[in-house]
Amino acid sequence: MAIKDDINSIKEELNTQEQFLENMIKSERFFKKYSKFIITAVVLGAIGAIGYYVNDALKEKDFKAANAAYAKLILNPKDEQAKAELKQKDASLYALYEFKVAVDNNDTNALKSLANEQIDPLLKDIVKYQLNEPSGQILSSYRAAINGYELLKEDKIDEAKNEFKKIPLNSQLQDLVKNLEHYQGKTK
């Protein structure tokens, strides 16, 4: 009995070793067959990861340089070198600076030129809003809410309701509009 058990355990051991060797041979064949693809995938993955981190580092460097140039412009608005650097590193931040200067100086020509620049769409909408031109949905909804409120203060309720209807139902301003329509702009 003990000899049979020993023989069975040896057979099982040999079977597991045999399966292990079979799997090793299969994986070796698989690697030989697809080695070029595997190596290419690993190399491309490494290049992609390196490129991602390099790109991220360059963006961070440009971000810091743009902020430094903006800080210089705040301290000295006549610094042309800081203006050029800011315009090169971050056009939207430069446009924001120019927007502030144009609003402070009431310069509509500068605002019109900013409205034609390739800048952040929300910033462009704000510039157009400042020029009383049609702007994006957010600011046009805001404008409609303000106009409606002004009409409510003048007791022009029907006109105010028409102004409030310009605001989309999914707008974040709808709660405010409902309250204004209910109270009709009056406080008790």
C-alpha positions in Angstrom: 0.0 0.0 0.0 2.7 2.4 0.9 4.6 1.6 -2.3 1.4 2.4 -4.4 1.0 5.7 -2.6 4.7 6.5 -3.2 4.3 5.6 -6.9 1.1 7.7 -7.2 2.7 10.7 -5.6 5.7 10.4 -7.9 3.4 10.2 -10.9 1.5 13.3 -9.7 4.8 15.2 -9.2 6.0 14.2 -12.6 2.7 15.3 -14.1 2.9 18.7 -12.5 6.6 19.1 -13.6 5.5 18.0 -17.1 2.7 20.6 -17.2 5.1 23.3 -15.9 7.6 22.5 -18.7 4.7 22.4 -21.3 3.6 25.8 -20.2 7.1 27.1 -20.3 7.6 25.8 -23.8 4.2 27.3 -24.9 5.0 30.7 -23.4 8.5 30.6 -25.0 6.9 29.8 -28.4 4.4 32.6 -27.9 7.1 35.1 -27.0 9.2 34.1 -30.0 6.2 34.4 -32.3 5.1 37.8 -31.0 8.4 39.2 -29.6 8.6 42.0 -32.1 5.0 43.1 -31.2 5.6 42.8 -27.5 8.9 44.8 -27.6 7.3 47.4 -29.8 4.4 47.8 -27.4 6.7 48.1 -24.4 8.9 50.7 -26.2 5.9 52.7 -27.4 4.5 52.6 -23.9 7.8 53.9 -22.5 8.0 56.6 -25.1 4.4 57.6 -24.5 5.0 57.9 -20.7 8.2 59.9 -21.2 6.5 62.2 -23.6 3.6 62.7 -21.3 5.8 63.7 -18.4 8.0 65.9 -20.5 4.9 67.7 -21.9 3.5 68.1 -18.4 6.8 69.6 -17.2 6.9 72.0 -20.2 3.3 73.1 -19.4 4.2 73.7 -15.8 7.3 75.7 -16.8 5.1 77.9 -19.2 2.5 78.3 -16.5 5.1 79.5 -14.0 6.7 81.8 -16.6 3.3 83.3 -17.5 2.4 83.9 -13.9 5.8 85.6 -13.3 5.3 87.8 -16.4 1.7 88.7 -15.2 3.1 89.6 -11.7 5.6 91.9 -13.4 2.9 93.5 -15.4 0.8 94.1 -12.3 3.7 95.9 -10.7 4.9 97.7 -13.9 2.2 98.0 -16.6 4.7 99.6 -19.0 7.0 96.5 -19.0 7.0 95.5 -22.7 9.2 92.5 -22.2 6.8 91.1 -19.7 3.8 91.8 -22.0 5.5 89.9 -24.9 6.4 87.0 -22.6 2.9 86.8 -21.2 1.4 86.9 -24.7 3.7 84.1 -25.9 3.3 81.8 -22.8 -0.5 82.3 -22.2 -2.6 84.2 -24.6 -5.8 84.0 -22.5 -4.0 85.4 -19.4 -2.6 88.2 -21.6 -6.1 88.8 -22.9 -7.5 89.0 -19.4 -4.8 91.6 -18.5 -5.6 93.6 -21.6 -9.4 93.3 -20.8 -8.7 94.7 -17.3 -6.7 97.6 -18.8 -9.3 98.3 -21.5 -12.2 98.3 -19.0 -10.3 100.5 -16.6 -9.5 103.0 -19.5 -13.0 102.6 -21.1 -11.2 101.6 -24.3 -13.8 100.0 -26.7 -11.3 99.6 -29.5 -9.1 97.4 -27.4 -12.1 95.4 -26.3 -13.2 94.9 -30.0 -9.7 93.7 -30.9 -9.8 91.3 -27.9 -13.1 89.9 -29.1 -11.4 88.9 -32.4 -8.4 87.1 -30.7 -8.0 83.4 -30.3 -8.6 83.2 -26.6 -10.7 81.1 -24.1 -14.3 81.0 -25.3 -15.7 82.1 -21.9 -13.3 85.1 -21.8 -14.4 86.0 -25.3 -18.0 85.9 -24.2 -17.2 88.2 -21.3 -15.5 90.7 -23.7 -18.5 90.6 -26.0 -20.8 91.1 -23.0 -18.8 94.1 -22.1 -19.2 95.5 -25.6 -23.0 94.8 -25.5 -22.7 92.3 -28.3 -24.4 88.9 -28.4 -22.3 86.6 -26.2 -22.5 83.0 -25.1 -25.5 81.4 -23.5 -24.3 81.8 -19.9 -23.9 85.6 -20.2 -27.0 86.1 -22.3 -29.0 84.3 -19.6 -27.4 86.5 -17.0 -28.2 89.6 -19.1 -31.8 88.4 -19.5 -32.1 87.9 -15.7 -30.7 91.3 -15.0 -33.0 93.0 -17.6 -36.0 91.1 -16.2 -35.2 92.2 -12.7 -34.8 95.8 -13.8 -38.2 95.5 -15.5 -39.7 94.1 -12.3 -38.4 97.0 -10.3 -40.2 99.3 -12.8 -43.4 97.3 -12.3 -43.4 96.0 -15.9 -44.3 92.5 -15.0 -45.4 91.2 -18.4 -42.2 92.5 -20.0 -40.1 91.0 -17.3 -41.8 87.6 -17.7 -41.0 87.8 -21.5 -37.4 88.6 -20.6 -37.2 85.6 -18.2 -38.6 83.3 -20.9 -35.3 83.9 -22.8 -33.5 81.9 -20.1 -33.3 78.2 -20.9 -35.1 75.8 -18.5 -31.9 73.9 -17.8 -30.0 77.1 -16.8 -28.7 77.5 -13.3 -30.5 80.8 -13.1 -34.0 79.2 -13.3 -34.3 79.1 -9.5 -33.6 82.8 -9.3 -36.0 83.5 -12.1 -38.8 81.5 -10.4 -38.2 83.4 -7.2 -38.3 86.8 -9.0 -41.4 85.9 -10.9 -43.1 84.7 -7.7 -42.2 87.8 -5.6 -42.2 90.1 -8.7 -39.0 91.7 -7.5 -40.5 93.2 -4.4 -39.5 92.6 -0.8 -42.0 92.7 2.1 
